[in-house]
Amino acid sequence: MTALTADSLRGAVPIAALVTLAAVALALDAVDGQVARRTGSTSVLGARFDMEVDAVLIMVLSVVVAGSLGPWVLAIGAFRYVFVAAAWALPWLRGSLPLASPARW
């Protein structure tokens, strides 16, 4: 998805195909965590990897959309990386969050 999005900057990719694939990728992303929890195949590494891949995809999509909507859209893609930089300066941002009970899933 990221490679296709980056290639669209040259205009070689139909926007309808890009939007369709992005929608499918995001829909499947909404399901993968639930499947992993139900099958007992979750891990800290898997959760972290999923979060970082999502952040990269959002950043790439923000770069593409910034061409038509303006550079302010880049803020959406940059939020994750600004948070990581802030965590270097503010150690309390590196703490773990409390887990939700499985009944809430």
Jmol script that loads the backbone (N, CA, C; Angstrom):
load data "model"
ATOM      1  N   MET A   1       0.825  -1.185   0.000  1.00  0.00           N
ATOM      2  CA  MET A   1       0.000   0.000   0.000  1.00  0.00           C
ATOM      3  C   MET A   1       0.872   1.252   0.000  1.00  0.00           C
ATOM      4  N   THR A   2       1.911   1.236   0.801  1.00  0.00           N
ATOM      5  CA  THR A   2       2.797   2.401   0.879  1.00  0.00           C
ATOM      6  C   THR A   2       3.514   2.644  -0.444  1.00  0.00           C
ATOM      7  N   ALA A   3       3.990   1.571  -1.068  1.00  0.00           N
ATOM      8  CA  ALA A   3       4.685   1.713  -2.353  1.00  0.00           C
ATOM      9  C   ALA A   3       3.741   2.243  -3.423  1.00  0.00           C
ATOM     10  N   LEU A   4       2.520   1.746  -3.448  1.00  0.00           N
ATOM     11  CA  LEU A   4       1.530   2.218  -4.421  1.00  0.00           C
ATOM     12  C   LEU A   4       1.211   3.685  -4.190  1.00  0.00           C
ATOM     13  N   THR A   5       1.094   4.073  -2.941  1.00  0.00           N
ATOM     14  CA  THR A   5       0.812   5.466  -2.611  1.00  0.00           C
ATOM     15  C   THR A   5       1.971   6.366  -3.031  1.00  0.00           C
ATOM     16  N   ALA A   6       3.191   5.936  -2.743  1.00  0.00           N
ATOM     17  CA  ALA A   6       4.359   6.729  -3.135  1.00  0.00           C
ATOM     18  C   ALA A   6       4.449   6.836  -4.653  1.00  0.00           C
ATOM     19  N   ASP A   7       4.120   5.761  -5.359  1.00  0.00           N
ATOM     20  CA  ASP A   7       4.153   5.785  -6.817  1.00  0.00           C
ATOM     21  C   ASP A   7       3.102   6.734  -7.382  1.00  0.00           C
ATOM     22  N   SER A   8       2.026   6.939  -6.645  1.00  0.00           N
ATOM     23  CA  SER A   8       0.970   7.834  -7.129  1.00  0.00           C
ATOM     24  C   SER A   8       1.435   9.290  -7.193  1.00  0.00           C
ATOM     25  N   LEU A   9       2.512   9.617  -6.512  1.00  0.00           N
ATOM     26  CA  LEU A   9       3.046  10.981  -6.589  1.00  0.00           C
ATOM     27  C   LEU A   9       3.502  11.313  -8.002  1.00  0.00           C
ATOM     28  N   ARG A  10       3.868  10.290  -8.765  1.00  0.00           N
ATOM     29  CA  ARG A  10       4.252  10.502 -10.163  1.00  0.00           C
ATOM     30  C   ARG A  10       3.033  10.511 -11.069  1.00  0.00           C
ATOM     31  N   GLY A  11       1.871  10.189 -10.542  1.00  0.00           N
ATOM     32  CA  GLY A  11       0.643  10.199 -11.321  1.00  0.00           C
ATOM     33  C   GLY A  11       0.368   8.919 -12.070  1.00  0.00           C
ATOM     34  N   ALA A  12       1.131   7.870 -11.818  1.00  0.00           N
ATOM     35  CA  ALA A  12       0.979   6.619 -12.558  1.00  0.00           C
ATOM     36  C   ALA A  12      -0.129   5.719 -12.028  1.00  0.00           C
ATOM     37  N   VAL A  13      -0.675   6.028 -10.858  1.00  0.00           N
ATOM     38  CA  VAL A  13      -1.670   5.163 -10.220  1.00  0.00           C
ATOM     39  C   VAL A  13      -3.035   5.849 -10.251  1.00  0.00           C
ATOM     40  N   PRO A  14      -4.072   5.145 -10.710  1.00  0.00           N
ATOM     41  CA  PRO A  14      -5.418   5.737 -10.664  1.00  0.00           C
ATOM     42  C   PRO A  14      -5.849   5.964  -9.210  1.00  0.00           C
ATOM     43  N   ILE A  15      -6.367   7.118  -8.948  1.00  0.00           N
ATOM     44  CA  ILE A  15      -6.766   7.473  -7.581  1.00  0.00           C
ATOM     45  C   ILE A  15      -7.846   6.529  -7.054  1.00  0.00           C
ATOM     46  N   ALA A  16      -8.767   6.097  -7.913  1.00  0.00           N
ATOM     47  CA  ALA A  16      -9.828   5.185  -7.465  1.00  0.00           C
ATOM     48  C   ALA A  16      -9.227   3.879  -6.946  1.00  0.00           C
ATOM     49  N   ALA A  17      -8.209   3.368  -7.613  1.00  0.00           N
ATOM     50  CA  ALA A  17      -7.556   2.139  -7.155  1.00  0.00           C
ATOM     51  C   ALA A  17      -6.847   2.373  -5.830  1.00  0.00           C
ATOM     52  N   LEU A  18      -6.201   3.519  -5.706  1.00  0.00           N
ATOM     53  CA  LEU A  18      -5.498   3.852  -4.470  1.00  0.00           C
ATOM     54  C   LEU A  18      -6.471   3.953  -3.300  1.00  0.00           C
ATOM     55  N   VAL A  19      -7.568   4.642  -3.483  1.00  0.00           N
ATOM     56  CA  VAL A  19      -8.560   4.803  -2.411  1.00  0.00           C
ATOM     57  C   VAL A  19      -9.176   3.456  -2.047  1.00  0.00           C
ATOM     58  N   THR A  20      -9.470   2.635  -3.039  1.00  0.00           N
ATOM     59  CA  THR A  20     -10.063   1.322  -2.776  1.00  0.00           C
ATOM     60  C   THR A  20      -9.110   0.447  -1.974  1.00  0.00           C
ATOM     61  N   LEU A  21      -7.856   0.381  -2.398  1.00  0.00           N
ATOM     62  CA  LEU A  21      -6.882  -0.432  -1.674  1.00  0.00           C
ATOM     63  C   LEU A  21      -6.626   0.099  -0.267  1.00  0.00           C
ATOM     64  N   ALA A  22      -6.588   1.412  -0.112  1.00  0.00           N
ATOM     65  CA  ALA A  22      -6.391   1.984   1.222  1.00  0.00           C
ATOM     66  C   ALA A  22      -7.576   1.651   2.127  1.00  0.00           C
ATOM     67  N   ALA A  23      -8.781   1.718   1.597  1.00  0.00           N
ATOM     68  CA  ALA A  23      -9.970   1.386   2.392  1.00  0.00           C
ATOM     69  C   ALA A  23      -9.957  -0.083   2.809  1.00  0.00           C
ATOM     70  N   VAL A  24      -9.585  -0.960   1.896  1.00  0.00           N
ATOM     71  CA  VAL A  24      -9.511  -2.393   2.223  1.00  0.00           C
ATOM     72  C   VAL A  24      -8.424  -2.635   3.274  1.00  0.00           C
ATOM     73  N   ALA A  25      -7.263  -2.015   3.104  1.00  0.00           N
ATOM     74  CA  ALA A  25      -6.173  -2.188   4.065  1.00  0.00           C
ATOM     75  C   ALA A  25      -6.580  -1.697   5.453  1.00  0.00           C
ATOM     76  N   LEU A  26      -7.243  -0.568   5.523  1.00  0.00           N
ATOM     77  CA  LEU A  26      -7.661  -0.034   6.822  1.00  0.00           C
ATOM     78  C   LEU A  26      -8.765  -0.883   7.442  1.00  0.00           C
ATOM     79  N   ALA A  27      -9.668  -1.417   6.621  1.00  0.00           N
ATOM     80  CA  ALA A  27     -10.724  -2.299   7.141  1.00  0.00           C
ATOM     81  C   ALA A  27     -10.115  -3.585   7.700  1.00  0.00           C
ATOM     82  N   LEU A  28      -9.164  -4.172   6.989  1.00  0.00           N
ATOM     83  CA  LEU A  28      -8.504  -5.378   7.487  1.00  0.00           C
ATOM     84  C   LEU A  28      -7.688  -5.082   8.738  1.00  0.00           C
ATOM     85  N   ASP A  29      -7.124  -3.892   8.826  1.00  0.00           N
ATOM     86  CA  ASP A  29      -6.377  -3.506  10.010  1.00  0.00           C
ATOM     87  C   ASP A  29      -7.279  -3.446  11.235  1.00  0.00           C
ATOM     88  N   ALA A  30      -8.527  -3.083  11.039  1.00  0.00           N
ATOM     89  CA  ALA A  30      -9.476  -3.022  12.154  1.00  0.00           C
ATOM     90  C   ALA A  30      -9.813  -4.418  12.673  1.00  0.00           C
ATOM     91  N   VAL A  31      -9.648  -5.420  11.844  1.00  0.00           N
ATOM     92  CA  VAL A  31     -10.028  -6.783  12.201  1.00  0.00           C
ATOM     93  C   VAL A  31      -8.862  -7.589  12.777  1.00  0.00           C
ATOM     94  N   ASP A  32      -7.632  -7.302  12.352  1.00  0.00           N
ATOM     95  CA  ASP A  32      -6.514  -8.176  12.715  1.00  0.00           C
ATOM     96  C   ASP A  32      -6.265  -8.271  14.214  1.00  0.00           C
ATOM     97  N   GLY A  33      -6.444  -7.203  14.935  1.00  0.00           N
ATOM     98  CA  GLY A  33      -6.259  -7.235  16.388  1.00  0.00           C
ATOM     99  C   GLY A  33      -7.280  -8.130  17.075  1.00  0.00           C
ATOM    100  N   GLN A  34      -8.522  -8.042  16.633  1.00  0.00           N
ATOM    101  CA  GLN A  34      -9.566  -8.893  17.214  1.00  0.00           C
ATOM    102  C   GLN A  34      -9.295 -10.360  16.927  1.00  0.00           C
ATOM    103  N   VAL A  35      -8.856 -10.658  15.723  1.00  0.00           N
ATOM    104  CA  VAL A  35      -8.543 -12.044  15.365  1.00  0.00           C
ATOM    105  C   VAL A  35      -7.378 -12.553  16.211  1.00  0.00           C
ATOM    106  N   ALA A  36      -6.355 -11.747  16.370  1.00  0.00           N
ATOM    107  CA  ALA A  36      -5.198 -12.156  17.169  1.00  0.00           C
ATOM    108  C   ALA A  36      -5.600 -12.416  18.623  1.00  0.00           C
ATOM    109  N   ARG A  37      -6.451 -11.563  19.178  1.00  0.00           N
ATOM    110  CA  ARG A  37      -6.887 -11.774  20.558  1.00  0.00           C
ATOM    111  C   ARG A  37      -7.728 -13.038  20.696  1.00  0.00           C
ATOM    112  N   ARG A  38      -8.619 -13.280  19.764  1.00  0.00           N
ATOM    113  CA  ARG A  38      -9.492 -14.463  19.849  1.00  0.00           C
ATOM    114  C   ARG A  38      -8.726 -15.760  19.631  1.00  0.00           C
ATOM    115  N   THR A  39      -7.665 -15.733  18.849  1.00  0.00           N
ATOM    116  CA  THR A  39      -6.888 -16.945  18.596  1.00  0.00           C
ATOM    117  C   THR A  39      -5.723 -17.092  19.569  1.00  0.00           C
ATOM    118  N   GLY A  40      -5.551 -16.121  20.458  1.00  0.00           N
ATOM    119  CA  GLY A  40      -4.467 -16.186  21.435  1.00  0.00           C
ATOM    120  C   GLY A  40      -3.090 -16.000  20.830  1.00  0.00           C
ATOM    121  N   SER A  41      -3.013 -15.305  19.726  1.00  0.00           N
ATOM    122  CA  SER A  41      -1.722 -15.119  19.050  1.00  0.00           C
ATOM    123  C   SER A  41      -1.213 -13.684  19.152  1.00  0.00           C
ATOM    124  N   THR A  42      -1.566 -12.995  20.217  1.00  0.00           N
ATOM    125  CA  THR A  42      -1.088 -11.630  20.402  1.00  0.00           C
ATOM    126  C   THR A  42       0.308 -11.638  21.008  1.00  0.00           C
ATOM    127  N   SER A  43       1.034 -10.558  20.757  1.00  0.00           N
ATOM    128  CA  SER A  43       2.338 -10.369  21.382  1.00  0.00           C
ATOM    129  C   SER A  43       2.608  -8.872  21.458  1.00  0.00           C
ATOM    130  N   VAL A  44       3.500  -8.506  22.334  1.00  0.00           N
ATOM    131  CA  VAL A  44       3.879  -7.097  22.455  1.00  0.00           C
ATOM    132  C   VAL A  44       4.529  -6.627  21.154  1.00  0.00           C
ATOM    133  N   LEU A  45       5.379  -7.483  20.572  1.00  0.00           N
ATOM    134  CA  LEU A  45       6.029  -7.133  19.311  1.00  0.00           C
ATOM    135  C   LEU A  45       4.997  -6.958  18.193  1.00  0.00           C
ATOM    136  N   GLY A  46       4.018  -7.844  18.128  1.00  0.00           N
ATOM    137  CA  GLY A  46       2.981  -7.744  17.097  1.00  0.00           C
ATOM    138  C   GLY A  46       2.173  -6.468  17.227  1.00  0.00           C
ATOM    139  N   ALA A  47       1.827  -6.109  18.453  1.00  0.00           N
ATOM    140  CA  ALA A  47       1.070  -4.875  18.678  1.00  0.00           C
ATOM    141  C   ALA A  47       1.896  -3.659  18.294  1.00  0.00           C
ATOM    142  N   ARG A  48       3.168  -3.668  18.655  1.00  0.00           N
ATOM    143  CA  ARG A  48       4.049  -2.548  18.329  1.00  0.00           C
ATOM    144  C   ARG A  48       4.261  -2.441  16.817  1.00  0.00           C
ATOM    145  N   PHE A  49       4.473  -3.583  16.168  1.00  0.00           N
ATOM    146  CA  PHE A  49       4.669  -3.600  14.724  1.00  0.00           C
ATOM    147  C   PHE A  49       3.426  -3.062  14.015  1.00  0.00           C
ATOM    148  N   ASP A  50       2.245  -3.497  14.446  1.00  0.00           N
ATOM    149  CA  ASP A  50       0.999  -3.029  13.854  1.00  0.00           C
ATOM    150  C   ASP A  50       0.860  -1.512  13.998  1.00  0.00           C
ATOM    151  N   MET A  51       1.177  -0.999  15.172  1.00  0.00           N
ATOM    152  CA  MET A  51       1.063   0.434  15.410  1.00  0.00           C
ATOM    153  C   MET A  51       2.033   1.226  14.525  1.00  0.00           C
ATOM    154  N   GLU A  52       3.258   0.737  14.387  1.00  0.00           N
ATOM    155  CA  GLU A  52       4.244   1.456  13.584  1.00  0.00           C
ATOM    156  C   GLU A  52       3.912   1.406  12.095  1.00  0.00           C
ATOM    157  N   VAL A  53       3.416   0.275  11.616  1.00  0.00           N
ATOM    158  CA  VAL A  53       3.009   0.177  10.214  1.00  0.00           C
ATOM    159  C   VAL A  53       1.842   1.127   9.943  1.00  0.00           C
ATOM    160  N   ASP A  54       0.908   1.199  10.875  1.00  0.00           N
ATOM    161  CA  ASP A  54      -0.205   2.140  10.727  1.00  0.00           C
ATOM    162  C   ASP A  54       0.296   3.580  10.655  1.00  0.00           C
ATOM    163  N   ALA A  55       1.256   3.920  11.513  1.00  0.00           N
ATOM    164  CA  ALA A  55       1.793   5.283  11.531  1.00  0.00           C
ATOM    165  C   ALA A  55       2.487   5.628  10.214  1.00  0.00           C
ATOM    166  N   VAL A  56       3.231   4.675   9.662  1.00  0.00           N
ATOM    167  CA  VAL A  56       3.907   4.918   8.386  1.00  0.00           C
ATOM    168  C   VAL A  56       2.886   5.115   7.271  1.00  0.00           C
ATOM    169  N   LEU A  57       1.856   4.264   7.231  1.00  0.00           N
ATOM    170  CA  LEU A  57       0.823   4.398   6.201  1.00  0.00           C
ATOM    171  C   LEU A  57       0.114   5.746   6.304  1.00  0.00           C
ATOM    172  N   ILE A  58      -0.217   6.170   7.499  1.00  0.00           N
ATOM    173  CA  ILE A  58      -0.886   7.464   7.674  1.00  0.00           C
ATOM    174  C   ILE A  58       0.033   8.601   7.229  1.00  0.00           C
ATOM    175  N   MET A  59       1.330   8.493   7.522  1.00  0.00           N
ATOM    176  CA  MET A  59       2.265   9.530   7.098  1.00  0.00           C
ATOM    177  C   MET A  59       2.349   9.594   5.576  1.00  0.00           C
ATOM    178  N   VAL A  60       2.439   8.441   4.926  1.00  0.00           N
ATOM    179  CA  VAL A  60       2.530   8.414   3.457  1.00  0.00           C
ATOM    180  C   VAL A  60       1.249   8.970   2.845  1.00  0.00           C
ATOM    181  N   LEU A  61       0.102   8.562   3.361  1.00  0.00           N
ATOM    182  CA  LEU A  61      -1.166   9.087   2.846  1.00  0.00           C
ATOM    183  C   LEU A  61      -1.265  10.596   3.063  1.00  0.00           C
ATOM    184  N   SER A  62      -0.745  11.081   4.191  1.00  0.00           N
ATOM    185  CA  SER A  62      -0.748  12.522   4.459  1.00  0.00           C
ATOM    186  C   SER A  62       0.113  13.276   3.463  1.00  0.00           C
ATOM    187  N   VAL A  63       1.252  12.698   3.106  1.00  0.00           N
ATOM    188  CA  VAL A  63       2.136  13.350   2.127  1.00  0.00           C
ATOM    189  C   VAL A  63       1.433  13.456   0.776  1.00  0.00           C
ATOM    190  N   VAL A  64       0.744  12.392   0.371  1.00  0.00           N
ATOM    191  CA  VAL A  64       0.044  12.408  -0.914  1.00  0.00           C
ATOM    192  C   VAL A  64      -1.081  13.445  -0.909  1.00  0.00           C
ATOM    193  N   VAL A  65      -1.857  13.480   0.140  1.00  0.00           N
ATOM    194  CA  VAL A  65      -2.998  14.389   0.213  1.00  0.00           C
ATOM    195  C   VAL A  65      -2.544  15.843   0.387  1.00  0.00           C
ATOM    196  N   ALA A  66      -1.368  16.033   0.977  1.00  0.00           N
ATOM    197  CA  ALA A  66      -0.869  17.400   1.183  1.00  0.00           C
ATOM    198  C   ALA A  66      -0.711  18.143  -0.128  1.00  0.00           C
ATOM    199  N   GLY A  67      -0.480  17.421  -1.212  1.00  0.00           N
ATOM    200  CA  GLY A  67      -0.346  18.077  -2.512  1.00  0.00           C
ATOM    201  C   GLY A  67      -1.607  18.784  -2.948  1.00  0.00           C
ATOM    202  N   SER A  68      -2.766  18.253  -2.584  1.00  0.00           N
ATOM    203  CA  SER A  68      -4.020  18.880  -3.005  1.00  0.00           C
ATOM    204  C   SER A  68      -4.693  19.688  -1.903  1.00  0.00           C
ATOM    205  N   LEU A  69      -4.439  19.340  -0.634  1.00  0.00           N
ATOM    206  CA  LEU A  69      -5.115  20.036   0.462  1.00  0.00           C
ATOM    207  C   LEU A  69      -4.243  21.034   1.201  1.00  0.00           C
ATOM    208  N   GLY A  70      -2.949  20.966   0.993  1.00  0.00           N
ATOM    209  CA  GLY A  70      -2.046  21.897   1.654  1.00  0.00           C
ATOM    210  C   GLY A  70      -1.173  21.202   2.683  1.00  0.00           C
ATOM    211  N   PRO A  71      -0.084  21.846   3.061  1.00  0.00           N
ATOM    212  CA  PRO A  71       0.887  21.215   3.951  1.00  0.00           C
ATOM    213  C   PRO A  71       0.386  20.987   5.376  1.00  0.00           C
ATOM    214  N   TRP A  72      -0.687  21.632   5.786  1.00  0.00           N
ATOM    215  CA  TRP A  72      -1.197  21.427   7.138  1.00  0.00           C
ATOM    216  C   TRP A  72      -1.608  19.971   7.370  1.00  0.00           C
ATOM    217  N   VAL A  73      -1.928  19.234   6.300  1.00  0.00           N
ATOM    218  CA  VAL A  73      -2.336  17.835   6.418  1.00  0.00           C
ATOM    219  C   VAL A  73      -1.183  16.971   6.927  1.00  0.00           C
ATOM    220  N   LEU A  74       0.050  17.409   6.717  1.00  0.00           N
ATOM    221  CA  LEU A  74       1.203  16.656   7.188  1.00  0.00           C
ATOM    222  C   LEU A  74       1.211  16.516   8.710  1.00  0.00           C
ATOM    223  N   ALA A  75       0.533  17.410   9.411  1.00  0.00           N
ATOM    224  CA  ALA A  75       0.461  17.315  10.875  1.00  0.00           C
ATOM    225  C   ALA A  75      -0.183  16.003  11.307  1.00  0.00           C
ATOM    226  N   ILE A  76      -1.167  15.527  10.564  1.00  0.00           N
ATOM    227  CA  ILE A  76      -1.835  14.277  10.908  1.00  0.00           C
ATOM    228  C   ILE A  76      -0.831  13.124  10.868  1.00  0.00           C
ATOM    229  N   GLY A  77      -0.029  13.077   9.829  1.00  0.00           N
ATOM    230  CA  GLY A  77       0.961  12.020   9.712  1.00  0.00           C
ATOM    231  C   GLY A  77       2.126  12.177  10.664  1.00  0.00           C
ATOM    232  N   ALA A  78       2.394  13.388  11.097  1.00  0.00           N
ATOM    233  CA  ALA A  78       3.550  13.642  11.958  1.00  0.00           C
ATOM    234  C   ALA A  78       3.265  13.431  13.440  1.00  0.00           C
ATOM    235  N   PHE A  79       2.002  13.305  13.828  1.00  0.00           N
ATOM    236  CA  PHE A  79       1.680  13.203  15.260  1.00  0.00           C
ATOM    237  C   PHE A  79       2.434  12.074  15.957  1.00  0.00           C
ATOM    238  N   ARG A  80       2.508  10.901  15.378  1.00  0.00           N
ATOM    239  CA  ARG A  80       3.194   9.769  16.010  1.00  0.00           C
ATOM    240  C   ARG A  80       4.663  10.091  16.230  1.00  0.00           C
ATOM    241  N   TYR A  81       5.298  10.694  15.246  1.00  0.00           N
ATOM    242  CA  TYR A  81       6.729  10.960  15.336  1.00  0.00           C
ATOM    243  C   TYR A  81       7.018  12.122  16.285  1.00  0.00           C
ATOM    244  N   VAL A  82       6.122  13.071  16.378  1.00  0.00           N
ATOM    245  CA  VAL A  82       6.258  14.152  17.365  1.00  0.00           C
ATOM    246  C   VAL A  82       6.117  13.576  18.775  1.00  0.00           C
ATOM    247  N   PHE A  83       5.192  12.625  18.944  1.00  0.00           N
ATOM    248  CA  PHE A  83       5.014  11.975  20.242  1.00  0.00           C
ATOM    249  C   PHE A  83       6.277  11.215  20.650  1.00  0.00           C
ATOM    250  N   VAL A  84       6.885  10.483  19.715  1.00  0.00           N
ATOM    251  CA  VAL A  84       8.118   9.746  20.014  1.00  0.00           C
ATOM    252  C   VAL A  84       9.226  10.711  20.417  1.00  0.00           C
ATOM    253  N   ALA A  85       9.346  11.823  19.710  1.00  0.00           N
ATOM    254  CA  ALA A  85      10.363  12.818  20.059  1.00  0.00           C
ATOM    255  C   ALA A  85      10.093  13.424  21.431  1.00  0.00           C
ATOM    256  N   ALA A  86       8.826  13.680  21.736  1.00  0.00           N
ATOM    257  CA  ALA A  86       8.470  14.228  23.048  1.00  0.00           C
ATOM    258  C   ALA A  86       8.774  13.224  24.161  1.00  0.00           C
ATOM    259  N   ALA A  87       8.623  11.940  23.881  1.00  0.00           N
ATOM    260  CA  ALA A  87       8.902  10.913  24.890  1.00  0.00           C
ATOM    261  C   ALA A  87      10.377  10.870  25.267  1.00  0.00           C
ATOM    262  N   TRP A  88      11.256  11.266  24.357  1.00  0.00           N
ATOM    263  CA  TRP A  88      12.674  11.334  24.701  1.00  0.00           C
ATOM    264  C   TRP A  88      12.909  12.405  25.762  1.00  0.00           C
ATOM    265  N   ALA A  89      12.168  13.516  25.650  1.00  0.00           N
ATOM    266  CA  ALA A  89      12.344  14.621  26.587  1.00  0.00           C
ATOM    267  C   ALA A  89      11.523  14.439  27.860  1.00  0.00           C
ATOM    268  N   LEU A  90      10.390  13.766  27.759  1.00  0.00           N
ATOM    269  CA  LEU A  90       9.485  13.583  28.896  1.00  0.00           C
ATOM    270  C   LEU A  90       9.311  12.085  29.166  1.00  0.00           C
ATOM    271  N   PRO A  91      10.100  11.518  30.071  1.00  0.00           N
ATOM    272  CA  PRO A  91      10.081  10.068  30.293  1.00  0.00           C
ATOM    273  C   PRO A  91       8.717   9.502  30.678  1.00  0.00           C
ATOM    274  N   TRP A  92       7.856  10.274  31.293  1.00  0.00           N
ATOM    275  CA  TRP A  92       6.548   9.741  31.698  1.00  0.00           C
ATOM    276  C   TRP A  92       5.692   9.364  30.493  1.00  0.00           C
ATOM    277  N   LEU A  93       6.005   9.896  29.309  1.00  0.00           N
ATOM    278  CA  LEU A  93       5.266   9.517  28.107  1.00  0.00           C
ATOM    279  C   LEU A  93       5.617   8.104  27.639  1.00  0.00           C
ATOM    280  N   ARG A  94       6.707   7.534  28.154  1.00  0.00           N
ATOM    281  CA  ARG A  94       7.125   6.190  27.761  1.00  0.00           C
ATOM    282  C   ARG A  94       6.449   5.104  28.580  1.00  0.00           C
ATOM    283  N   GLY A  95       5.674   5.465  29.582  1.00  0.00           N
ATOM    284  CA  GLY A  95       5.009   4.481  30.431  1.00  0.00           C
ATOM    285  C   GLY A  95       3.936   3.713  29.675  1.00  0.00           C
ATOM    286  N   SER A  96       3.589   2.558  30.201  1.00  0.00           N
ATOM    287  CA  SER A  96       2.551   1.755  29.546  1.00  0.00           C
ATOM    288  C   SER A  96       1.178   2.197  30.031  1.00  0.00           C
ATOM    289  N   LEU A  97       0.201   1.976  29.192  1.00  0.00           N
ATOM    290  CA  LEU A  97      -1.170   2.319  29.527  1.00  0.00           C
ATOM    291  C   LEU A  97      -1.833   1.141  30.225  1.00  0.00           C
ATOM    292  N   PRO A  98      -2.821   1.409  31.060  1.00  0.00           N
ATOM    293  CA  PRO A  98      -3.524   0.290  31.691  1.00  0.00           C
ATOM    294  C   PRO A  98      -4.284  -0.509  30.636  1.00  0.00           C
ATOM    295  N   LEU A  99      -4.313  -1.809  30.801  1.00  0.00           N
ATOM    296  CA  LEU A  99      -5.012  -2.670  29.854  1.00  0.00           C
ATOM    297  C   LEU A  99      -6.510  -2.655  30.124  1.00  0.00           C
ATOM    298  N   ALA A 100      -7.275  -2.704  29.054  1.00  0.00           N
ATOM    299  CA  ALA A 100      -8.722  -2.807  29.195  1.00  0.00           C
ATOM    300  C   ALA A 100      -9.082  -4.258  29.464  1.00  0.00           C
ATOM    301  N   SER A 101     -10.167  -4.460  30.153  1.00  0.00           N
ATOM    302  CA  SER A 101     -10.573  -5.834  30.424  1.00  0.00           C
ATOM    303  C   SER A 101     -11.117  -6.471  29.139  1.00  0.00           C
ATOM    304  N   PRO A 102     -10.917  -7.768  28.954  1.00  0.00           N
ATOM    305  CA  PRO A 102     -11.393  -8.436  27.724  1.00  0.00           C
ATOM    306  C   PRO A 102     -12.892  -8.290  27.505  1.00  0.00           C
ATOM    307  N   ALA A 103     -13.655  -8.052  28.558  1.00  0.00           N
ATOM    308  CA  ALA A 103     -15.109  -7.900  28.412  1.00  0.00           C
ATOM    309  C   ALA A 103     -15.468  -6.675  27.578  1.00  0.00           C
ATOM    310  N   ARG A 104     -14.574  -5.698  27.507  1.00  0.00           N
ATOM    311  CA  ARG A 104     -14.845  -4.477  26.748  1.00  0.00           C
ATOM    312  C   ARG A 104     -14.565  -4.635  25.269  1.00  0.00           C
ATOM    313  N   TRP A 105     -13.906  -5.703  24.847  1.00  0.00           N
ATOM    314  CA  TRP A 105     -13.588  -5.891  23.447  1.00  0.00           C
ATOM    315  C   TRP A 105     -14.818  -6.353  22.742  1.00  0.00           C
TER     316      TRP A 105
END
end "model"
wireframe off; spacefill off
backbone 0.3
color backbone group
